[in-house]
C-alpha cells in the first residue's frame, strides 16, 4: 500500500508531503526537533478531510491533526507510521455578520488574521494570546485556549457558537448554528472543544464576536506583597465596573528577565519590587474611562496596594507594556526551560510558589525560576530553566516538585494548554478515576479504532 500516492489521489499531488519532506518542518515552538510521520496531508475542504480520515481509519493508519503547532504539551507529536493532517490550507474567513456579530471560518484561519479582519468592521474577537500570529482557530478550539482576557470574556469555549467536525470514520457532524441560545438536547460541539483532536477533526467554526472597544487603558504597576496583589485584583474589578479585561501578574524574576538586556524590553518602573501587574481596561468612552481608571489606581495607591505605577499614554505605550508580558521566548536564553501551566486557588499561590522554590535547589541544584500568569483566572505559568546538558535528568525531578506541590491544593495540572502526551502521568491529580473512565468511554464510542491522536490525554 502506497500511503503517499493514495492520499494524493484524494487531495491532489501538492497536498501531500512524504516522510522526507515532512522531516524538514519544525516540530513546534520551543522545539529543536522536526516532524516525524509517514506523510503530511493538507486538505482544502471538510469533504477532503472526511475522505482522508475515512481512508486512514479503513486502512489502520493513525491520524494526528495539526494547527499552528503552538502547543506546549506534545499533543501534535506523530510517529513514523502515522499520518499528519494539517489544516494549513483551510484558511478561509467565509463570512463576517455584523448584525448577528458572528464569524464563520475554516479551522486553519490564524487567530490574528481574524482579529484584524473583524477590527476593520468595528468588531472584536476577544480571544488573545502570545501566539496570536501562528495559532489557528481550530487549534484554539481543540485545546480550549485561554490567554490574556479570560477574566472578561472567558475561554475559547465561551466564544464558539457552532462547529463542524469529522469523526474517525469520516462522518461529518455539522452544528454550525449562529445562535447564542440553542437549548435543544446535548450540546455536541462541547465534545470537541478541548478534546485535543482525540474525538474528531474540527474543520469549521461559527464564532461569537463583540463590539470593538472604543477605549483602552493600560497600566504597569508594582505591589508590595502577594496579598496586596490579590487585593488589587478585587479592587480594580470593583472600581472599573466590569471593564477590567486583563490582570497579568509577574514575579520579580520574570520582570527582570524581560526588562534586562539582551531582552528588548525596557522597565517602565523599577525592578526592585517583588510583584508586578499589567492591568488593562477596555471600555466605550476614552475620556471617562481614563478618568475612572486613574481614580481606581490612585485609590489603590492610597490603600497601599500599589507602590509604583506607569500608565500608558499612547498606543505605543500599551504595546510596549504588553510586549513584556508576551516576551516568553526569553526563558530560552542560556539554558533549557521546563514549562508548566497550572491553575489553583489564588489564596494558595504564594505558598505553592514558595514550596516549589524551596525544593528546587535541594533536588536539582543550579537553576532559574520564573513565575507569571493570568492571576485574574487563577492561572500561573511556572518555568524552571536548567543547563541544556542537565535537562533530561532534571525534568522528572522538576515535574515531581511542581505537581507534587499542586496535588494538595485542589489545582489543575493544565489550566489552558491541555494534556497531550506530556501530562498524562499527572492527570490523576486533577481528574478522578470515574472521570477518566467516562472520558475513555466517550473516546471508544466515537473512535473505536483509536485512529485520532492516539495516546493523547490518557
SULJOTA-V143742 format. One record per residue. N is the residue number from 1. RES is the residue in one letter. SS is DSSP state (H for helix, E for strand, L for the rest). OMEGA is omega as a letter, one per 30 degrees, with the letter a starting at -180 (none if undefined). D_LAST is the distance of its C-alpha to the last C-alpha in Angstrom with 1 decimal. Layout:
BEGIN
N	RES	SS	OMEGA	D_LAST
N	RES	SS	OMEGA	D_LAST
END
This chain:
BEGIN
1	X	L	l	30.5
2	X	L	a	31.0
3	X	H	a	27.8
4	X	H	a	29.5
5	X	H	l	32.6
6	X	H	l	30.8
7	X	H	l	28.8
8	X	H	l	32.1
9	X	H	a	33.8
10	X	H	a	31.4
11	X	H	a	31.5
12	X	L	a	34.5
13	X	H	a	35.2
14	X	H	a	34.6
15	X	H	a	31.1
16	X	E	l	29.4
17	X	E	l	29.2
18	X	E	a	29.0
19	X	H	a	27.1
20	X	H	a	29.9
21	X	H	l	30.2
22	X	H	a	26.5
23	X	L	l	26.7
24	X	L	a	29.3
25	X	L	l	27.0
26	X	E	a	25.3
27	X	L	l	21.6
28	X	L	a	21.7
29	X	L	a	23.2
30	X	L	l	23.6
31	X	L	l	22.8
32	X	L	a	25.4
33	X	L	a	23.9
34	X	E	a	24.1
35	X	L	l	22.1
36	X	L	l	21.3
37	X	L	l	21.3
38	X	L	l	23.6
39	X	E	l	24.7
40	X	E	a	24.3
41	X	E	a	25.5
42	X	L	l	27.0
43	X	L	l	27.9
44	X	L	a	30.3
45	X	L	l	29.8
46	X	H	a	27.3
47	X	H	l	29.1
48	X	H	l	28.5
49	X	H	l	24.8
50	X	H	a	24.9
51	X	H	l	26.9
52	X	H	a	24.8
53	X	H	l	21.5
54	X	H	a	23.4
55	X	H	l	24.9
56	X	H	l	21.7
57	X	H	a	20.1
58	X	H	a	23.4
59	X	L	l	23.6
60	X	L	l	20.2
61	X	L	l	19.3
62	X	L	a	16.0
63	X	E	l	16.4
64	X	E	a	15.2
65	X	E	l	17.0
66	X	E	l	19.0
67	X	L	a	20.9
68	X	L	l	22.8
69	X	L	l	20.4
70	X	L	l	20.8
71	X	L	a	17.2
72	X	L	a	16.7
73	X	L	l	13.0
74	X	L	l	13.2
75	X	L	a	11.5
76	X	L	a	14.5
77	X	L	l	14.6
78	X	L	l	15.7
79	X	L	a	17.0
80	X	L	l	20.7
81	X	L	a	20.3
82	X	L	l	18.4
83	X	E	l	20.1
84	X	E	l	19.8
85	X	E	a	20.9
86	X	E	l	22.7
87	X	L	a	24.3
88	X	L	l	27.0
89	X	L	l	29.8
90	X	L	a	28.9
91	X	L	a	30.5
92	X	L	l	33.0
93	X	E	a	33.8
94	X	E	l	35.1
95	X	E	l	36.9
96	X	E	a	37.5
97	X	E	a	39.1
98	X	L	a	41.0
99	X	L	l	42.1
100	X	L	a	38.8
101	X	L	l	37.2
102	X	E	l	34.4
103	X	E	l	33.3
104	X	E	a	31.9
105	X	E	l	30.1
106	X	E	a	28.2
107	X	L	a	24.7
108	X	L	l	25.9
109	X	L	l	28.5
110	X	E	a	28.3
111	X	H	a	28.2
112	X	H	l	31.5
113	X	H	l	33.2
114	X	H	l	32.6
115	X	H	a	33.7
116	X	H	a	36.9
117	X	H	a	37.6
118	X	H	l	37.5
119	X	H	a	39.4
120	X	L	l	42.3
121	X	L	l	42.5
122	X	L	l	42.5
123	X	E	l	39.0
124	X	E	l	35.8
125	X	L	a	32.1
126	X	L	l	31.1
127	X	L	l	27.6
128	X	E	l	28.2
129	X	L	a	26.5
130	X	L	a	27.6
131	X	L	a	26.1
132	X	L	a	28.1
133	X	L	a	30.0
134	X	L	a	27.0
135	X	L	l	24.0
136	X	E	a	24.1
137	X	H	l	24.0
138	X	H	l	21.4
139	X	H	l	19.1
140	X	H	a	20.2
141	X	H	a	19.3
142	X	H	l	15.9
143	X	L	a	15.0
144	X	L	a	17.4
145	X	L	a	19.5
146	X	L	l	21.8
147	X	E	a	24.4
148	X	L	a	28.0
149	X	L	l	29.2
150	X	H	a	26.6
151	X	H	a	29.2
152	X	H	a	31.5
153	X	H	a	29.6
154	X	L	l	26.0
155	X	L	l	22.7
156	X	H	l	22.4
157	X	H	a	21.5
158	X	H	a	25.0
159	X	H	a	26.6
160	X	E	l	25.2
161	X	E	a	27.7
162	X	E	l	26.6
163	X	E	l	24.5
164	X	E	a	24.4
165	X	E	l	21.4
166	X	E	l	21.1
167	X	L	a	18.8
168	X	L	a	17.6
169	X	L	l	20.9
170	X	L	l	22.9
171	X	L	l	23.9
172	X	E	l	24.8
173	X	E	a	24.1
174	X	E	l	26.6
175	X	E	a	26.9
176	X	L	a	29.1
177	X	L	l	30.9
178	X	L	a	32.8
179	X	L	l	33.3
180	X	L	l	32.1
181	X	L	a	32.8
182	X	L	a	31.4
183	X	L	a	30.7
184	X	L	l	30.6
185	X	L	a	27.8
186	X	L	l	24.1
187	X	L	a	23.4
188	X	L	a	21.3
189	X	H	a	21.0
190	X	H	l	18.8
191	X	H	a	16.0
192	X	H	l	15.9
193	X	L	a	16.7
194	X	L	a	13.8
195	X	L	l	11.3
196	X	L	l	11.4
197	X	L	a	12.8
198	X	L	a	10.2
199	X	L	a	12.7
200	X	L	l	16.0
201	X	E	l	18.1
202	X	E	a	20.1
203	X	E	l	23.7
204	X	E	a	26.1
205	X	E	l	26.3
206	X	E	a	29.0
207	X	E	l	29.0
208	X	E	l	31.1
209	X	L	l	33.7
210	X	E	l	35.9
211	X	E	a	39.5
212	X	L	l	40.0
213	X	L	a	40.9
214	X	L	l	44.5
215	X	E	a	44.4
216	X	E	l	42.2
217	X	E	a	42.8
218	X	E	l	40.9
219	X	E	l	41.7
220	X	E	a	40.5
221	X	E	l	41.2
222	X	E	l	41.1
223	X	E	a	40.6
224	X	L	a	42.0
225	X	L	l	39.1
226	X	H	a	35.5
227	X	H	l	37.0
228	X	H	l	39.4
229	X	H	l	36.5
230	X	H	l	34.7
231	X	H	l	38.1
232	X	H	l	38.8
233	X	H	a	35.8
234	X	H	a	37.2
235	X	H	a	40.7
236	X	H	l	40.0
237	X	H	l	37.9
238	X	H	a	40.8
239	X	H	a	43.5
240	X	L	l	42.1
241	X	L	l	41.9
242	X	L	a	38.5
243	X	L	l	38.9
244	X	E	a	36.7
245	X	E	l	34.1
246	X	E	l	32.7
247	X	E	a	32.8
248	X	E	a	31.3
249	X	E	l	31.6
250	X	E	l	32.2
251	X	E	a	33.0
252	X	H	a	36.1
253	X	H	l	34.5
254	X	H	l	32.6
255	X	H	l	35.8
256	X	H	a	37.9
257	X	H	a	35.5
258	X	H	l	35.8
259	X	L	l	39.5
260	X	L	l	40.8
261	X	L	g	41.9
262	X	L	l	40.6
263	X	L	a	38.4
264	X	L	a	40.4
265	X	L	l	40.1
266	X	L	a	43.1
267	X	L	l	42.9
268	X	L	l	44.2
269	X	L	a	44.9
270	X	L	l	45.3
271	X	L	a	42.5
272	X	L	a	43.7
273	X	L	a	41.7
274	X	L	a	38.5
275	X	E	a	36.6
276	X	E	l	36.9
277	X	E	l	35.9
278	X	E	a	36.1
279	X	E	l	37.2
280	X	E	l	37.5
281	X	E	l	39.3
282	X	E	a	39.5
283	X	E	a	42.3
284	X	L	a	45.1
285	X	L	a	48.3
286	X	H	a	48.5
287	X	H	a	51.6
288	X	H	a	50.7
289	X	H	l	47.1
290	X	H	l	48.2
291	X	H	l	50.6
292	X	H	l	48.1
293	X	H	l	45.6
294	X	H	l	48.4
295	X	H	l	49.5
296	X	H	l	46.0
297	X	H	a	45.8
298	X	H	l	49.3
299	X	H	l	48.7
300	X	H	l	45.5
301	X	H	l	47.7
302	X	H	l	50.3
303	X	L	a	47.8
304	X	L	l	46.8
305	X	L	l	43.2
306	X	L	a	43.9
307	X	L	l	46.0
308	X	E	a	46.1
309	X	E	l	45.3
310	X	E	a	45.6
311	X	E	a	45.8
312	X	L	l	45.2
313	X	L	a	48.5
314	X	L	l	47.4
315	X	H	l	44.6
316	X	H	l	44.6
317	X	H	l	44.2
318	X	H	a	41.1
319	X	H	a	39.6
320	X	H	l	40.5
321	X	H	a	38.8
322	X	H	a	35.6
323	X	H	l	35.7
324	X	H	l	35.4
325	X	H	a	32.2
326	X	H	a	30.7
327	X	L	a	31.8
328	X	H	l	28.5
329	X	H	l	29.3
330	X	H	a	31.7
331	X	H	l	29.0
332	X	H	a	29.1
333	X	L	l	32.7
334	X	L	l	33.7
335	X	L	a	30.3
336	X	E	a	26.6
337	X	E	l	24.5
338	X	E	a	21.2
339	X	E	l	20.1
340	X	E	l	18.5
341	X	E	a	18.1
342	X	E	l	18.1
343	X	E	a	19.9
344	X	L	l	21.9
345	X	L	a	25.2
346	X	H	a	28.1
347	X	H	a	30.1
348	X	H	a	27.7
349	X	H	a	27.4
350	X	H	l	30.5
351	X	H	l	29.6
352	X	H	a	26.1
353	X	H	l	27.6
354	X	H	l	30.3
355	X	H	l	28.1
356	X	H	a	26.2
357	X	H	l	29.5
358	X	H	a	31.1
359	X	H	a	28.5
360	X	H	a	28.0
361	X	H	a	31.6
362	X	H	a	31.4
363	X	H	a	28.2
364	X	H	l	28.4
365	X	L	a	32.0
366	X	L	a	33.0
367	X	L	l	30.7
368	X	E	a	30.8
369	X	E	l	29.0
370	X	E	l	28.8
371	X	E	l	27.7
372	X	E	l	28.1
373	X	E	a	26.4
374	X	E	a	26.8
375	X	H	a	28.4
376	X	H	l	29.3
377	X	H	l	25.7
378	X	L	a	24.6
379	X	E	l	22.7
380	X	E	l	23.4
381	X	E	a	22.7
382	X	E	a	23.2
383	X	E	l	24.1
384	X	E	l	25.2
385	X	E	l	27.2
386	X	E	l	28.2
387	X	L	a	30.4
388	X	H	a	28.9
389	X	H	a	29.7
390	X	H	a	27.9
391	X	H	a	24.6
392	X	H	l	22.5
393	X	H	a	24.0
394	X	H	a	23.8
395	X	H	l	20.4
396	X	H	l	18.6
397	X	H	l	21.5
398	X	H	l	21.3
399	X	H	a	17.7
400	X	H	l	18.6
401	X	H	a	21.6
402	X	H	a	20.2
403	X	H	l	17.1
404	X	H	l	19.4
405	X	H	a	22.0
406	X	H	a	19.7
407	X	H	a	18.4
408	X	L	a	21.7
409	X	L	l	22.4
410	X	L	a	20.3
411	X	L	l	18.6
412	X	E	l	15.5
413	X	L	l	13.7
414	X	L	l	13.8
415	X	L	a	16.9
416	X	L	a	16.9
417	X	L	a	15.1
418	X	L	a	11.5
419	X	L	a	8.4
420	X	L	l	8.4
421	X	L	a	8.1
422	X	L	a	10.3
423	X	L	a	9.0
424	X	H	a	5.7
425	X	H	a	8.3
426	X	H	a	9.9
427	X	H	a	7.8
428	X	H	l	9.9
429	X	H	a	13.0
430	X	L	a	12.7
431	X	L	l	11.0
432	X	L	l	12.4
433	X	H	l	11.4
434	X	H	l	13.1
435	X	H	a	11.4
436	X	H	l	7.8
437	X	H	l	9.8
438	X	H	l	11.5
439	X	H	l	8.8
440	X	H	a	7.9
441	X	H	l	11.7
442	X	H	l	12.3
443	X	H	a	10.1
444	X	H	a	12.1
445	X	H	a	15.2
446	X	H	a	15.3
447	X	L	a	13.9
448	X	L	l	14.7
449	X	L	a	15.1
450	X	L	a	11.8
451	X	L	a	14.2
452	X	E	l	12.9
453	X	L	a	10.8
454	X	L	l	8.9
455	X	L	l	6.1
456	X	L	l	5.7
457	X	L	a	3.8
458	X	L	none	0.0
END
